[in-house]
């Protein structure tokens, strides 16, 4: 029984946190964008649970409102990039020459670490959410494409593919009916495992000043804002990073459970 | 072996070729053409006659194919042009900064390898005890910590509260402590997780059981029958983390205002200093691919069975 509860623990925690975030959005008395010069950098108190930042904005309110930028946005980015990766990975199984070409493209994208690719893209496209999306898309599809390609190669050599071919299934239909369904479980596992990594990557981009721009209450951007005040007001930077850590860890445990 | 070497070298050249095409077009697709950036850095006005001059100066007034051929000819000679910001050759700029970053990378990699090997063997030898469980839990916790949180906490406690180490910059050996710890804590934690899996796989093997049953000395048993079979997989794991370590080092350099390659690149990217970005990308790709290639050669030297497997993979 205990073990069964432990199994659902990350999901329960996530549900609870999402619930509190929605409650916060509904019931907070503060505005995440409103500048209040009278209450700059006030320490945590009963009025401001997590204190205020350098512009007098309530940190808790900003965290609650920033949750969609820090949690929902990575999920969308991850789904898009996995989709792109799966499609390209499946395309490479069509024929030998196509495979050579796609593998060469994959090699050239994965020859540089994906975070560096993301930095270069996000920087050259100019900071902002859209360029972050493109940056992660460009740097992350390779992982999925490679995994899908390698598993499809293994699947291709199995006898049931041969029998499908003998009964007259070729090309796109073969991939759609036989290879794709068998490669899907691995992709599903990977998406859960990668969620934390993508959250970390996007918040790191924001931390470097390449992600969502102020005044959007993105958690990575909040850490960047708070970094300059770390000596006098450590809560401004620490609280968003603690929240990111909690979510990354929950997603990690969830990924392990799915595995 | 020779065939493998030749194949991999050809692969590297092909990859660089594709990469160069991507970068060549990326620069032309992104907002802000090189001419604009140069003009802005020279303090000229946008929309004047000067744009045409700079275009001829850069050779951008010919066809795209000619541009690519000329450009790639220069790239092969490692001539990446001059930085738009400082007007110094890109290669010199990069080389003057690479040593600071390389020291961080090597130090943190070495420390995390040594520590994680010791810790993971300790955990596997004491399997089933509370100590092993705690090592597992702590390593999961540490590996999911974002490196800016570690950095901020370390600065908060060591530099501001206890005043042991300087907050940022480089110079004395004290400056190295915090960045290296920040880089190696998560790295070490993820190494421990992966190494533990590898070691438990090796322990399951019958030959290890047999060696244990023979009553060998513990030292011989653990070094010859446990450590040696693991080295191959350890090296693979380390190689796969080597590239991403450079990414984390960039974040760490910005936290500590470390005057290395990372902060320079971020600055160059945001200022659209195209020659620097291109030069950095190509050199980084070449460097990492050569490193992976060397590690692969080493792996084949250690475990020649891999060479036989090559022939079995068919399309």
Interface residues (C-beta under 8 A of the other chain):
Chain A: X96 X99 X104 X105 X107 X108 X109 X111 X112 X113 X114 X115 X116 X119 X120 X121 X123 X124 X125 X126 X127 X153 X157 X196 X200 X203 X204 X207 X208 X209 X210 X223 X227 X230 X231 X234 X237 X238 X241 X242 X244 X245 X248 X249 X252 X253
Chain B: X11 X14 X15 X16 X18 X19 X22 X26 X27 X30 X31 X32 X140 X141 X144 X145 X146 X147 X148 X149 X152 X153 X155 X156 X160 X243 X244 X246 X247 X248 X250 X251 X254 X255 X265 X266 X269 X270 X272 X277 X281 X284 X285 X288 X289 X314 X315
